[in-house]
């Protein structure tokens, strides 16, 4: 990794965006023999949406193509130092599992159907637990829980270490405080990327700017099928350190151990779209929505110890906010755009940490001609799906 203050004379590949998707794109491009340049608008890499993510991975998806990607990403996570050939950055992977709880018999039936499908897809380590079995393994779970699905191999990782480890492993050149503002083309082919520090001559560029990707593409009249939705995270010093990611599947509220406490996360399905933002404001009401036991989205609904947290009085907390970059079918956009040489890698709809490393490998394989099949092409027909729980 080498920081530049001025644009180079040329670049094999310009990656626009210094979060996990840009880092993974640069890493796989370098693996394919290209010399990538990462341009990041902010003063440092990994400072917009990536550090606000849940920092977790799971092999429990309802879509086989996405499951295939996250399986590949998980292999990278579990063998990170060997794959990246660096020992400076450690993901600190903790395989503490994902536990999805339900109090509703209809959701229990959906869980059974999903687990059966996962078993058909070769994911036989996903278990169904009765309410009593759940409480035997996880005594903090409430009596109203009737069933759960569980995989002990799912887990947590450090998203900042992931991003910097990928960049370091790529040997990429990096320009920070350098916003991409548009593109130069001739005869329908890309010839350069315009930035606030000058034009970078290149034949290939990848838009991997998360929630800002649509704005950049729009500057060239390209309408990406994405919207942005605020996603908040509540940080509290209250979570049992060995608990799994615990999900109320009926509401979508979830929490996990992190740092010296835990993170509570939730995107209300009623959250409206919002304009892409470089700095996303937080809403203090979010904390009460999750902590107040009278709220329909309270974490105490299925885990009573959160009621005790509330009763003791407000613990010190911190709120963070980022944005999901959502597509109509909640699957990423990976592939070429309408200017030859311009590509996109975005729209992971809340799953960028889990799917992004493998999705970026797919993009580079498409770019280099190693792959032909691509279920995530930007011009595909979109079948609308329900928003993901997380």
Buried (B, 14 or more C-beta within 10 A) or exposed (E): BEEBEEBBEEBBBBBBBBBBBBBBBBBBBBBBEBBBBBBBBBEEBBBBBBBBBBBBBBBBBBBBEBBBBBBBBBEBBBEBBEBBEBEEBBBEBBBBBBBBBBBBEEBBEBBEEBBEBBEEBEBEEBBBBEBEBBBEBBEEBBEEBBBBBBBBBBBBBBBBBBBBBBBBBBBBBBBBEBBBEBBBBEEEEBBBBBBEBEBBBBBBBBBBBBBBBBBBBEEBEBEBBBBBBBBBBBBBEBBEEEBBBBBBBBBBBBBBBBEEBBBBBBBBEEBEEBEBBEEBEBEEEBBBBBBBBEBEBBBBBBBBBBBEBBEEEEEEBEBBBBBBBBBBBBBBBBBBBEBEBBBBBBBBBBBBBBBBBBBBBBBBBBBEEEEEEBBBBBEBEEEEBEBBBB
